[in-house]
Amino acid sequence: MAGNSRRKGAMRNAGSKKGAVVGSGGQRKKGLQGKGPTPRATEREHHPAARKAAAATKAEQARARRKGEATNSEYVAGRNPVVECLRAGVPSTALYVALGIETDERVTEAVRMAADRGISVLEVSRPELDKLTGGAMHQGMSLQIPPFSYSHPDDLLQIGRDSGVPPLLVALDGVTDPRNLGAVIRSAAAFGAHGVVVPQRRSASMTAVAWRTSAGTAARLPVAIAVNLNRTLKDWATAGLMVVGLDADATMNIDELELATGPLVVVVGSEGRGLSHLVKKHCDATIGIPMAPGVESLNASVAAGVVLAEVARRRRAASRI
């Protein structure tokens, strides 16, 4: 009897289960599998740690961008140089003024001109201004000048061809003084040249000093860099331009410059040694400037201005015929 009772109890328990007693076919095991390791907090899009990491990355990128700009930019230090640059219309990105600076008419004028031109005016500590200017005597003010945007020599030639008059270009050979570069650019613009080209090496570049000396004309006259000046002169000669160089041992003087009315390149040599040997070989003629006895030779920018003025005079005379 007892055995029968146990069998009946077992049957009742088995009958109380719902549905057939069968395997899961492996589905239960799959359902229990997780979705992999939990991502780190910085990898979860809406987690505070992720937002903080993204903000830090953005700030680092901004610092790197500012560092790159600072490396490529030039800083003009001092109240008079800053005011002169702003008066000359030198392109600028920011005017830095030291905190607690003692103002005078130069500071007031610089801040006003910067604001009128939309240039950022930033107050910084003196140690930061010392760092920006490399320890120069800044007198509490500095102007940030962006890198100059040079043209390609081919662009100058095309501008000359599109002008409706014979192209007139100026090339500098070893002119290392930025003031001379700025003065040549000013003369070139005044006498109708279509552009100035400088060699990539051993030459002055468009610094703030050159900008200021050009009296703002560098903003209107394209300046190009030639990787190889001799090759550029050769290419321009192939394009139909005559190349004349200013030289102490000239083959003619400017009174005989009949080439002035045609497509022309005027090459100006360095302040000390004049035209280099290779550049002189690419000149169709060399010209000199007659001067009174006992007078030293003119510097590069003055000589360039004299020759360009003569070219402009001859072209005006030719146009009236």
HUWO-V904499 format. One record per residue. RES is the residue in three letters. PSI is psi in radians with two decimals (* if undefined). Layout:
BEGIN
res->RES psi->PSI
res->RES psi->PSI
END
This chain:
BEGIN
res->MET psi->-0.74
res->ALA psi->-0.67
res->GLY psi->-0.66
res->ASN psi->-0.69
res->SER psi->-0.71
res->ARG psi->-0.71
res->ARG psi->-0.72
res->LYS psi->-0.70
res->GLY psi->-0.69
res->ALA psi->-0.68
res->MET psi->-0.69
res->ARG psi->-0.72
res->ASN psi->-0.71
res->ALA psi->-0.65
res->GLY psi->-0.29
res->SER psi->-0.24
res->LYS psi->2.46
res->LYS psi->2.31
res->GLY psi->3.11
res->ALA psi->2.54
res->VAL psi->1.70
res->VAL psi->2.92
res->GLY psi->2.91
res->SER psi->-0.11
res->GLY psi->0.42
res->GLY psi->-0.10
res->GLN psi->-0.61
res->ARG psi->-0.64
res->LYS psi->-0.72
res->LYS psi->-0.68
res->GLY psi->-0.42
res->LEU psi->-0.16
res->GLN psi->2.43
res->GLY psi->-3.14
res->LYS psi->0.41
res->GLY psi->3.14
res->PRO psi->2.59
res->THR psi->2.22
res->PRO psi->2.65
res->ARG psi->2.75
res->ALA psi->-0.64
res->THR psi->-0.23
res->GLU psi->-0.08
res->ARG psi->2.15
res->GLU psi->-0.75
res->HIS psi->0.12
res->HIS psi->2.47
res->PRO psi->-0.65
res->ALA psi->-0.65
res->ALA psi->-0.71
res->ARG psi->-0.67
res->LYS psi->-0.72
res->ALA psi->-0.69
res->ALA psi->-0.70
res->ALA psi->-0.67
res->ALA psi->-0.70
res->THR psi->-0.76
res->LYS psi->-0.72
res->ALA psi->-0.68
res->GLU psi->-0.70
res->GLN psi->-0.69
res->ALA psi->-0.70
res->ARG psi->-0.74
res->ALA psi->-0.68
res->ARG psi->-0.74
res->ARG psi->-0.65
res->LYS psi->-0.72
res->GLY psi->-0.71
res->GLU psi->-0.70
res->ALA psi->-0.62
res->THR psi->-0.68
res->ASN psi->-0.31
res->SER psi->2.88
res->GLU psi->2.52
res->TYR psi->2.09
res->VAL psi->2.16
res->ALA psi->2.52
res->GLY psi->2.55
res->ARG psi->-0.84
res->ASN psi->-0.85
res->PRO psi->-0.67
res->VAL psi->-0.82
res->VAL psi->-0.72
res->GLU psi->-0.72
res->CYS psi->-0.75
res->LEU psi->-0.67
res->ARG psi->-0.64
res->ALA psi->-0.06
res->GLY psi->0.43
res->VAL psi->2.23
res->PRO psi->2.29
res->SER psi->2.62
res->THR psi->-0.47
res->ALA psi->2.53
res->LEU psi->2.07
res->TYR psi->2.23
res->VAL psi->2.30
res->ALA psi->2.49
res->LEU psi->2.36
res->GLY psi->0.35
res->ILE psi->2.48
res->GLU psi->2.00
res->THR psi->2.56
res->ASP psi->-2.98
res->GLU psi->-0.51
res->ARG psi->-0.73
res->VAL psi->-0.80
res->THR psi->-0.78
res->GLU psi->-0.73
res->ALA psi->-0.79
res->VAL psi->-0.71
res->ARG psi->-0.81
res->MET psi->-0.69
res->ALA psi->-0.76
res->ALA psi->-0.70
res->ASP psi->-0.58
res->ARG psi->0.04
res->GLY psi->0.37
res->ILE psi->2.32
res->SER psi->2.33
res->VAL psi->2.00
res->LEU psi->2.27
res->GLU psi->2.21
res->VAL psi->2.85
res->SER psi->2.77
res->ARG psi->-0.69
res->PRO psi->-0.65
res->GLU psi->-0.65
res->LEU psi->-0.64
res->ASP psi->-0.74
res->LYS psi->-0.74
res->LEU psi->-0.70
res->THR psi->0.08
res->GLY psi->0.54
res->GLY psi->0.25
res->ALA psi->2.84
res->MET psi->1.57
res->HIS psi->-0.26
res->GLN psi->0.50
res->GLY psi->0.13
res->MET psi->2.48
res->SER psi->2.56
res->LEU psi->2.24
res->GLN psi->2.15
res->ILE psi->2.15
res->PRO psi->2.84
res->PRO psi->2.47
res->PHE psi->2.47
res->SER psi->1.77
res->TYR psi->2.67
res->SER psi->3.04
res->HIS psi->2.55
res->PRO psi->-0.59
res->ASP psi->-0.57
res->ASP psi->-0.70
res->LEU psi->-0.75
res->LEU psi->-0.72
res->GLN psi->-0.68
res->ILE psi->-0.75
res->GLY psi->-0.73
res->ARG psi->-0.59
res->ASP psi->-0.08
res->SER psi->-0.32
res->GLY psi->-0.06
res->VAL psi->2.85
res->PRO psi->2.35
res->PRO psi->2.46
res->LEU psi->1.97
res->LEU psi->2.69
res->VAL psi->2.28
res->ALA psi->2.40
res->LEU psi->2.28
res->ASP psi->1.66
res->GLY psi->0.38
res->VAL psi->1.95
res->THR psi->-0.18
res->ASP psi->2.06
res->PRO psi->-0.45
res->ARG psi->-0.68
res->ASN psi->-0.71
res->LEU psi->-0.84
res->GLY psi->-0.69
res->ALA psi->-0.67
res->VAL psi->-0.73
res->ILE psi->-0.72
res->ARG psi->-0.77
res->SER psi->-0.72
res->ALA psi->-0.74
res->ALA psi->-0.67
res->ALA psi->-0.55
res->PHE psi->0.38
res->GLY psi->0.26
res->ALA psi->2.74
res->HIS psi->-0.10
res->GLY psi->2.87
res->VAL psi->2.43
res->VAL psi->2.43
res->VAL psi->2.60
res->PRO psi->2.72
res->GLN psi->-0.55
res->ARG psi->2.68
res->ARG psi->0.90
res->SER psi->2.65
res->ALA psi->2.61
res->SER psi->3.06
res->MET psi->1.36
res->THR psi->3.11
res->ALA psi->-0.57
res->VAL psi->-0.79
res->ALA psi->-0.73
res->TRP psi->-0.86
res->ARG psi->-0.71
res->THR psi->-0.54
res->SER psi->-0.12
res->ALA psi->0.64
res->GLY psi->-0.12
res->THR psi->-0.32
res->ALA psi->-0.31
res->ALA psi->-0.30
res->ARG psi->-0.41
res->LEU psi->2.16
res->PRO psi->2.45
res->VAL psi->2.23
res->ALA psi->2.74
res->ILE psi->2.29
res->ALA psi->2.11
res->VAL psi->-0.67
res->ASN psi->1.84
res->LEU psi->-0.69
res->ASN psi->-0.72
res->ARG psi->-0.67
res->THR psi->-0.78
res->LEU psi->-0.68
res->LYS psi->-0.74
res->ASP psi->-0.72
res->TRP psi->-0.64
res->ALA psi->-0.69
res->THR psi->-0.56
res->ALA psi->-0.02
res->GLY psi->0.10
res->LEU psi->2.46
res->MET psi->2.46
res->VAL psi->2.10
res->VAL psi->2.41
res->GLY psi->2.50
res->LEU psi->2.18
res->ASP psi->2.53
res->ALA psi->-0.65
res->ASP psi->1.10
res->ALA psi->2.73
res->THR psi->-0.27
res->MET psi->2.88
res->ASN psi->3.03
res->ILE psi->-0.33
res->ASP psi->-0.34
res->GLU psi->0.27
res->LEU psi->1.26
res->GLU psi->-0.33
res->LEU psi->-0.15
res->ALA psi->-0.53
res->THR psi->-0.10
res->GLY psi->-3.12
res->PRO psi->2.22
res->LEU psi->2.51
res->VAL psi->2.20
res->VAL psi->2.10
res->VAL psi->2.22
res->VAL psi->2.21
res->GLY psi->3.12
res->SER psi->2.90
res->GLU psi->-0.54
res->GLY psi->-0.96
res->ARG psi->-0.02
res->GLY psi->-2.56
res->LEU psi->2.47
res->SER psi->2.81
res->HIS psi->-0.79
res->LEU psi->-0.70
res->VAL psi->-0.71
res->LYS psi->-0.58
res->LYS psi->-0.44
res->HIS psi->0.04
res->CYS psi->2.39
res->ASP psi->-0.48
res->ALA psi->2.74
res->THR psi->2.49
res->ILE psi->2.61
res->GLY psi->2.93
res->ILE psi->2.02
res->PRO psi->2.32
res->MET psi->2.83
res->ALA psi->2.62
res->PRO psi->2.51
res->GLY psi->-0.02
res->VAL psi->2.32
res->GLU psi->2.84
res->SER psi->2.65
res->LEU psi->2.68
res->ASN psi->2.98
res->ALA psi->-0.79
res->SER psi->-0.66
res->VAL psi->-0.77
res->ALA psi->-0.73
res->ALA psi->-0.73
res->GLY psi->-0.69
res->VAL psi->-0.83
res->VAL psi->-0.76
res->LEU psi->-0.59
res->ALA psi->-0.69
res->GLU psi->-0.69
res->VAL psi->-0.79
res->ALA psi->-0.69
res->ARG psi->-0.80
res->ARG psi->-0.64
res->ARG psi->-0.64
res->ARG psi->-0.74
res->ALA psi->-0.70
res->ALA psi->-0.60
res->SER psi->-0.35
res->ARG psi->-0.20
res->ILE psi->*
END
